[in-house]
Amino acid sequence: MTDAIQKLDAAARKAPVVPVLVVDSAASAAPLAMALAEAGVMIAEVTLRTADGLKVIEAMRKAAPGLIVGAGTVLTGRDVEAALNAGAEFLVSPGMSPGLRAALGGREHLMIPGVATASEAMARSEEGFQRLKLFPAAIAGGVPALKALAGPLPHLKFMPTGGITEGEVSSYLAQPNVFAVGGSWIAGQADIAAGNWAKITATAQRLLTPA
Ligand SMILES: O=C(O)C(=O)C[C@H](O)[C@H](O)COP(=O)(O)O
């Protein structure tokens, strides 16, 4: 197992909830990183869907050095290079394409690619991807799909993301083939833009300390 995956696994064992962040302004990065770290969040995914995404990755790493910051919505080879240059420690994509696959060239261990079917999961595993994102988790079958996949493919570990609600997190995390759960609602785009740091900390804290 590679260092990047080991580090991610160790953090996910302690704090298996990964906020998927859409951050409009790099000015939000430092207070956001501190709000998440205060809640005990150990892994965050910054999507490259905003113009400031790369700057946000850099600034969050500086502000909270203990937080593992990755890049999400990595779609192209250009995204791969830009995200790694900005300091992203892991990469997440909604799926896989021949171009992205070629651009990774030996760096599969850094990426968590999205899969929605058994065939996709088998293909990614064969290509060397060690952790997979079930995406969009709710549409791809949610917890029943993960249970079904665990039968024939017990060695594959997933981070379900997409359409998961707060109340469902614990049932996802109870699956032995789930190492983390992701969601954009943990720290919502509007709350980040409005600087609602206390609300973000409270939501993340609630998720990380189940009743
Ligand atoms: O940006 C990516 O790489 C994605 O694949 C999409 C995100 O994972 C979803 O947008 C999160 O889903 P929600 O929590 O339902 O909002």
The ligand as an SDF file (V2000), in Angstrom:
LIG
                    3D

 16 15  0  0  0  0  0  0  0  0999 V2000
  -16.7700   17.1960   -7.8060 O   0  0  0  0  0  0  0  0  0  0  0  0
  -16.6500   15.9840   -7.9070 C   0  0  0  0  0  0  0  0  0  0  0  0
  -15.5520   15.4050   -8.0860 O   0  0  0  0  0  0  0  0  0  0  0  0
  -17.8550   15.1460   -7.8510 C   0  0  0  0  0  0  0  0  0  0  0  0
  -17.7930   14.0250   -8.2470 O   0  0  0  0  0  0  0  0  0  0  0  0
  -19.1230   15.6640   -7.3300 C   0  0  0  0  0  0  0  0  0  0  0  0
  -19.2730   15.6360   -5.8060 C   0  0  0  0  0  0  0  0  0  0  0  0
  -18.7830   14.4720   -5.2520 O   0  0  0  0  0  0  0  0  0  0  0  0
  -20.7050   15.8220   -5.4700 C   0  0  0  0  0  0  0  0  0  0  0  0
  -21.1330   17.0640   -5.9420 O   0  0  0  0  0  0  0  0  0  0  0  0
  -21.0310   15.7320   -4.0130 C   0  0  0  0  0  0  0  0  0  0  0  0
  -22.3670   15.3640   -3.9300 O   0  0  0  0  0  0  0  0  0  0  0  0
  -23.4310   16.0700   -2.9600 P   0  0  0  0  0  0  0  0  0  0  0  0
  -22.9510   15.8720   -1.5740 O   0  0  0  0  0  0  0  0  0  0  0  0
  -24.7150   15.3640   -3.2620 O   0  0  0  0  0  0  0  0  0  0  0  0
  -23.4540   17.4960   -3.4150 O   0  0  0  0  0  0  0  0  0  0  0  0
  1  2  2  0
  2  3  1  0
  2  4  1  0
  4  5  2  0
  4  6  1  0
  6  7  1  0
  7  8  1  0
  7  9  1  0
  9 10  1  0
  9 11  1  0
 11 12  1  0
 12 13  1  0
 13 14  2  0
 13 15  1  0
 13 16  1  0
M  END
$$$$
